Amino acid sequence: MSDFLSYSKSILSELSVFNGITHVIVEVFFALVPLILFFLISQIVFLRLPWRKVYNIIKGVFLAFIGLTLFLQGVHVGFEPAGKMMGEVLGAGSYRWLLIPVGFLLGFVATVAEPAIRILNHEVDKVSGGYIPKKVLLYTLCIGVGLSIALAMLRLLIGIPIVWLVMPGYLIAIVMMYFTSETFTSVAFDAGGVATGPMTVTFIMAIALGVGEVIPGRDPMIDSFGMIALVALAPIISVLTLGLLYSWKERRDD
């Protein structure tokens, strides 16, 4: 039995897919501990839920711990190396302009796969009673993030300072707030936060770093960073634009 266990450990150690998983487990553990402590204090002080519900919550937390660990480990060992290699290949090629449409496509697909985006879409659809359908909000966010990634790739190719894009973008968002309903304004700024999730950040950032390392005259520490700021800004503007379209449609119907 001991020989079998030692052999199994040697096999697992050789698999690169498990490299660094201990660090991921520690990160997930410390991320969940504050939530667990808050729930336990609330349960003792004022919630006083039945034991069956508490037991189900504990099982859910355990499943979340396993799921987050496997998900983040998969992202680190899979998406990060793949994204960096894709960025290096596209950035070193003779058709660098392909980075713009490829960036839009990758931003669109990464947003579809983002778990936090799906949760936001579901909650907005439920709270609004179907007034803002899940698919409409999802495609709005996907198009916004895709355009922001394409713009970030154009910035990498040309060398546009990030402040020239972020400052006007937030000024446009502030102006749009005054012409959009409070519902869409609230959803827009929440969407900007959930769009910068683990899928988008790890994969798209890795591509940007790969591109910045192979394009002559580009500093990966300067030119590759700032993309996530654009990704956080794009959903805000896209959802506010959706709100303006809803307002225009309601005025037209009236």
Steps between C-alpha positions, in 0.01 A plus 500: 500500500782739586670422168177581317463833683859600434461407133179705477670802656787476255256487208303801628819699555598445137169637371544870430127553541542476878796739524424780742167358613603535866526876457157508333348300787639746754366796300152352472501405868582852619246642253220289647591524868366857550168403338472191719578696816246767408234235444579324829480826697173590328364151568580524872382860547179538298449250215455181704428287194396135542781248507393353166547832322833556671611155392403577138691828515808320631478250214467788253808672642697177473396455137586864431845445651567201275355670194695822546823310560464290186380796293784732599758224462369427152515868412860533621636189329285520188383845402802705607762303298267466203420871501863603522600269214215632285609857569860425410404327174259770389729783608803354323315434173492726196123554527482669836176675409334162560543572871206742478230259370650211698490717813133578442419132451694391809342772712154395383561130571672561836204708616257223404704257711533736799307349796437834672341639182248217493410554864447872438283430195287254695451736794417800280250297299336372821485834681379694195232241428629440149516871415874458431531150346805291577603458137471870422719595795747219426551601135525865602782419742671268250501764227625766742785286632588383149527859377713594801744213433518600133573859606765376743667302221496812280661687789774236518570528127502879482623583850210717623535609867239333718388831652382618156247216499399465865437866585274578200323168554403579858399854403267352237359258760434784747316702235295196395392445861287816490302373201456139617266358761631415845437130433739485207753720679515261795527195276765668286746563783447152644563358153831682485611311811385151405643522148853501640478143628757218497424391144539844345790617713720192474445420132485850351777636721725210402441578130584866557822411681598263219438770238687764699808280529545439126406837346811719466493818703230379738550458874278221636485670841369824346318414179346165599343622823195722500297254296295394802411865561350508150320171564348646817396816314346334194203330674410827670473685169332209320230452769440876519460497121247218539316715754487789253356267236236380747409861584476591132279196433268589790464860379429378149233258625339774710 
